[in-house]
Structures are given as C-alpha cells and as structure tokens.
Amino acid sequence: MIGGRTRVVGIIGDPIEHSLSPRMHNAAFEYLKLDYVYVPFRVSGGMLGKAVEGVKALSLRGVNVTIPHKVSVIPLLDWVEETALDIGAVNTIVVENGRLKGYNTDGVGCLEALREEEVDVSGGKVVILGAGGAARAIAYSLAPLASELVILNRTGSKAVALAEELKEKGWNLRGGELRRGVLEDELKDAVLLVNATSVGMYPNVDESPVPREVLKSNLTVFDVVYNPIETRLLRDAKSAGAKTIDGVGMLVNQGAVAFRLWTGVNPPKEVMRKAVVDGLTGRGEK
C-alpha cells in the first residue's frame, strides 16, 4: 500500500498514455516487495523546466525521460554522465542529495538484449536504420565493437552527420540514404541489421523499412519496435531464414538499468518481460 515512505519514480513525456514502463516497473516492485511506485506524467514541451524542478521539489527518486524531452532535458540537470553527453540524450534521471543526475540506458539495453540472444557483432559489419535518439545510442554502443557501422536514414544528410560526429571517436562509420539499392549493397556483408526507426509500429503494422527480398539467412535482424512484438520486418526476416530479435528485450534491459540506478537492487528481468508481453497481448488486463 502506498504510504508516506513510498518512493516515487515515473516517466515524463508527451504522449505518455501508451507507455508500458509503469506496468513493467510496478510488477518488479511488487515482486521484490519494494516500497516504490512508478507513475506516468504527461509533460508538454513548454512545461519541461517546471516538471524537472518538480521532480526535485516533490522528492521523487527519479524519472525516465521519453519523447520529446531526451535532448532538451540535458541543460536542466545538475550532472550528466559522459556517455549520455556523447550520445546527446538522457532517458533516466536519478535524484541524489537534491541533485538531478542524468543517464542514458538505451545503449546498454541494446547490448544486453543482443548478449541474451547470443549475438556477437565483434569484428562484423552492422547496419542501423534511423538517425534519431535510439539510433544515436545504439550506434554509440555498437561502433566500438563492429569492424564497420553504416547508418542509413530516409533523410540521408542526418545519417551522414551522425556518422561524421561519431567518427571523431576513431570508429569506422559511414552514413547514407535509406533506399533499396543502398540497403541491398550494404546488407550483402552485414552480420546485424538494427531497425531504430518507428516504421512498423502499431497501428502501422503492415509497414517495413526493408524490402523482403534484400533480407538473407546469415543476418541477424533486431527491431527496437516492441508493439507489435513481431513486426512486419521480423516476420519477413524469419521467412528469409534470418535470426530475429524483438524490441521487448531492449525495453526491459534499458529499464532494468534504470531500476538498479533508482533502487540499488538487481531487477527481476523475467518478471518485467512478462509484464510487458502481457500488456501487449492483453493477457494482463482484468
């Protein structure tokens, strides 16, 4: 039962109604019998500054940050980890001794999701679709491991700019335009394809950023979209004989890092995954 000692965490964004993070984290708190509660807060762009001050003023333990605030929240914080600064986005805030500390758990969540599926990209070529916040975090995490990393985006100039920015770290990156001919060439010798766009997300479940014909059996296809769990891209990849990874794993693993930052306790990831899957399939509804 919620009381005066209950620690409050949550998520700020706009829109926020679709988020499965409250279901995921509250299931973990209940399983571990931790006196915490996770609440969604819809915060419009013009109210972000006041909302962040409110996180501190109300003695929240912390919040997740989602679209459209991951970048604009950075100057409002007291401290930001180096990785989040390099990525240029914060998705987790922790309140410690009255100070707001910012982290990015997306990249770690991606790497852990791949590790759980026994996918090793070391020395291989990786192709990432998209140049937004998720793509930035994933590229930052995978570039040091890959022999070559290619970022493709519908607006090719954004992919080129991101690749040039990350090349300053000494990594081997290229950017280009997301179109069939380019995809076909780049996937010939790739070991991993990551969709970090929103193409295929509910309700546009029949869309895919990749033509079925360019997918091949010796490729791993990882779609960060988790609603639906099996996207059109993953169905096409499976029919081509490719290994597939859905977006639930990344959602759970990035959430698990935030959970640990807030509580200092190792999270029950299987409980969190079940809560997400039940929420997506309707099995968790009463």
C-alpha positions in Angstrom: 0.0 0.0 0.0 1.3 3.5 -0.9 2.2 5.5 2.2 4.4 8.3 3.5 7.6 6.2 3.0 6.8 5.1 -0.6 9.5 6.2 -3.0 8.0 7.6 -6.2 9.6 7.2 -9.7 8.0 7.7 -13.1 8.2 8.7 -16.7 7.8 12.1 -18.3 7.0 12.6 -22.0 4.3 13.6 -24.4 2.4 11.5 -25.4 2.7 9.1 -22.5 -0.5 7.0 -22.4 1.0 4.2 -24.5 4.0 3.6 -22.2 4.4 0.1 -20.8 7.1 1.3 -18.3 4.6 1.7 -15.4 3.3 -1.9 -15.9 6.9 -3.2 -16.2 8.4 -1.4 -13.2 5.4 -1.8 -10.8 5.4 -5.5 -11.5 9.1 -5.6 -10.5 8.5 -3.5 -7.3 5.6 -5.8 -6.3 7.6 -9.0 -6.9 10.5 -7.7 -4.8 8.2 -6.1 -2.2 9.9 -2.8 -2.6 8.0 0.3 -1.3 8.2 2.1 -4.7 5.6 3.2 -7.2 6.1 4.2 -10.9 3.8 6.8 -12.3 3.4 8.2 -15.8 3.4 12.0 -16.1 2.4 13.8 -19.3 4.6 16.8 -19.7 4.3 19.2 -22.7 7.4 20.8 -24.1 6.7 24.2 -22.6 6.4 22.7 -19.1 9.5 20.7 -19.1 11.5 23.1 -16.9 8.8 23.2 -14.2 8.4 19.4 -14.4 12.1 18.8 -13.8 12.1 21.2 -10.8 9.0 19.4 -9.6 10.9 16.1 -9.7 13.3 17.6 -7.1 10.8 19.6 -5.2 8.5 16.6 -4.6 11.4 14.4 -3.6 10.9 11.8 -6.3 13.6 9.2 -6.5 13.9 9.8 -10.3 12.1 9.5 -13.6 12.6 8.1 -17.1 12.5 10.6 -19.9 11.0 9.9 -23.3 9.9 11.7 -26.5 10.2 14.7 -26.9 12.4 15.6 -23.9 15.5 13.4 -24.1 17.7 16.1 -25.6 16.1 19.3 -24.2 16.3 18.0 -20.6 20.1 17.9 -20.5 20.8 21.6 -19.7 18.2 21.3 -16.8 20.2 18.7 -14.9 23.0 19.2 -12.3 25.2 16.4 -13.7 25.2 14.2 -16.8 27.2 11.0 -17.3 29.8 11.2 -20.1 28.1 8.5 -22.2 24.8 10.4 -22.2 26.6 13.6 -23.1 28.3 11.9 -26.0 25.0 10.4 -27.2 23.3 13.7 -26.7 20.3 12.3 -24.9 19.2 11.4 -21.4 16.5 8.9 -20.7 16.9 8.4 -17.0 17.2 10.9 -14.1 18.2 10.0 -10.6 17.8 12.4 -7.7 20.7 12.1 -5.2 21.1 14.5 -2.3 18.9 17.1 -4.1 20.9 16.9 -7.3 19.5 15.8 -10.7 21.8 13.3 -12.4 21.2 12.2 -16.0 22.0 8.9 -17.7 21.3 7.1 -20.9 20.4 3.4 -20.6 19.4 2.7 -24.2 22.8 1.7 -25.4 23.4 -0.7 -22.5 19.9 -2.1 -23.0 20.7 -2.8 -26.7 24.0 -4.6 -25.9 22.4 -6.7 -23.2 19.5 -7.6 -25.4 22.0 -8.8 -28.0 24.0 -10.7 -25.4 20.9 -12.5 -24.1 20.3 -13.7 -27.7 23.9 -14.8 -28.0 24.6 -12.3 -30.8 28.3 -11.2 -31.1 29.0 -8.4 -33.5 32.7 -8.1 -32.7 34.6 -7.7 -36.0 31.4 -7.7 -38.1 29.6 -5.1 -40.1 26.4 -3.5 -38.6 23.7 -1.6 -40.4 21.5 0.7 -38.4 18.3 2.3 -39.8 17.4 5.7 -38.4 19.3 8.7 -37.1 17.1 9.7 -34.1 17.7 9.3 -30.4 17.5 5.5 -30.3 19.8 5.2 -33.3 22.4 7.5 -31.7 22.5 5.4 -28.5 22.7 2.1 -30.4 25.4 3.4 -32.8 27.4 4.7 -29.9 27.3 1.3 -28.2 27.9 -0.9 -31.3 30.5 1.2 -33.2 33.4 0.3 -30.9 32.7 -3.4 -31.4 31.9 -3.5 -35.1 34.5 -3.6 -37.9 32.2 -1.2 -39.8 29.0 0.5 -38.9 26.7 2.0 -41.5 23.8 4.4 -40.6 21.0 4.8 -43.1 18.2 7.2 -42.8 15.4 8.5 -45.1 17.0 11.9 -44.8 20.5 10.8 -45.7 22.1 14.1 -44.5 21.1 13.2 -40.9 22.7 9.8 -41.2 25.9 11.3 -42.6 26.0 14.0 -39.9 25.6 11.4 -37.2 28.3 9.1 -38.7 30.7 12.0 -39.0 30.1 13.0 -35.4 30.8 9.5 -34.1 33.9 9.1 -36.4 35.6 11.6 -34.1 35.8 8.8 -31.6 38.1 6.9 -34.0 35.4 4.4 -35.1 34.7 3.2 -38.6 31.3 4.7 -39.6 29.5 5.8 -42.7 26.1 7.4 -43.3 23.8 7.3 -46.2 20.3 7.4 -47.6 17.8 4.7 -46.7 16.7 3.3 -50.1 16.5 -0.1 -51.6 19.7 -0.1 -53.8 21.8 1.1 -50.9 20.3 -1.4 -48.5 20.9 -4.2 -50.9 24.6 -3.3 -51.2 25.2 -2.7 -47.5 23.4 -5.9 -46.3 25.5 -8.2 -48.6 28.3 -8.5 -46.0 26.5 -7.3 -42.8 26.0 -9.6 -39.8 23.5 -7.4 -38.0 20.7 -5.1 -39.1 19.0 -2.9 -36.5 15.8 -1.0 -37.1 15.9 2.1 -34.9 13.1 3.8 -36.7 9.4 3.7 -35.8 8.4 2.1 -39.1 6.1 -0.9 -38.4 5.0 0.3 -35.0 1.3 0.0 -34.1 -1.0 0.9 -35.7 1.1 0.8 -39.0 1.8 -2.9 -38.5 1.9 -3.7 -42.3 4.8 -1.4 -42.9 8.5 -2.3 -43.0 11.6 -0.2 -43.7 13.3 -3.1 -45.5 12.1 -4.9 -48.7 11.7 -8.7 -48.0 13.9 -9.5 -51.0 17.1 -8.0 -49.5 17.0 -10.0 -46.3 19.1 -13.1 -46.1 19.6 -16.1 -43.8 23.1 -15.3 -42.5 21.8 -12.0 -41.0 20.5 -11.1 -37.5 17.6 -8.7 -37.6 16.9 -6.6 -34.5 13.9 -4.4 -34.4 13.7 -2.0 -31.5 9.9 -1.6 -32.1 8.1 -3.6 -29.5 4.5 -3.0 -30.4 3.7 -5.3 -32.1 6.2 -7.8 -30.7 6.7 -9.4 -34.1 6.8 -6.6 -36.7 6.4 -7.0 -40.4 10.2 -6.7 -40.6 10.8 -9.5 -38.2 8.2 -11.7 -40.0 9.9 -11.1 -43.3 13.3 -11.8 -41.8 12.1 -15.0 -40.2 10.7 -16.2 -43.6 14.1 -15.5 -45.1 15.8 -17.7 -42.5 17.4 -14.9 -40.6 17.7 -14.8 -36.8 15.3 -12.3 -35.3 15.2 -10.2 -32.0 12.2 -8.3 -31.0 12.2 -4.9 -29.2 10.9 -6.2 -25.8 14.4 -7.2 -24.8 15.8 -3.7 -25.2 12.9 -2.1 -23.5 13.3 -4.5 -20.5 17.1 -4.2 -20.3 17.2 -0.4 -20.5 14.5 -0.3 -17.9 16.5 -2.8 -15.7 19.5 -0.4 -15.7 17.2 2.5 -14.6 15.6 0.2 -11.9 19.1 -0.5 -10.5 20.1 3.1 -10.5 17.0 4.1 -8.5 16.8 1.2 -6.0 20.3 -0.3 -5.8 18.7 -3.7 -6.3 19.1 -6.1 -9.1 15.8 -6.2 -11.1 13.8 -9.3 -11.8 14.0 -9.1 -15.6 11.8 -12.1 -16.3 9.0 -10.5 -14.3 9.5 -7.3 -16.2 9.4 -9.0 -19.5 6.3 -11.0 -18.7 4.5 -7.7 -17.6 5.4 -6.1 -20.9 4.4 -9.1 -23.0 1.1 -9.5 -21.1 0.4 -5.8 -21.6 1.0 -6.1 -25.4 -1.1 -9.2 -25.8 -3.9 -8.2 -23.4 -3.2 -11.1 -21.0 -2.5 -8.8 -18.2 -5.9 -7.0 -18.4 -8.6 -7.7 -15.9 
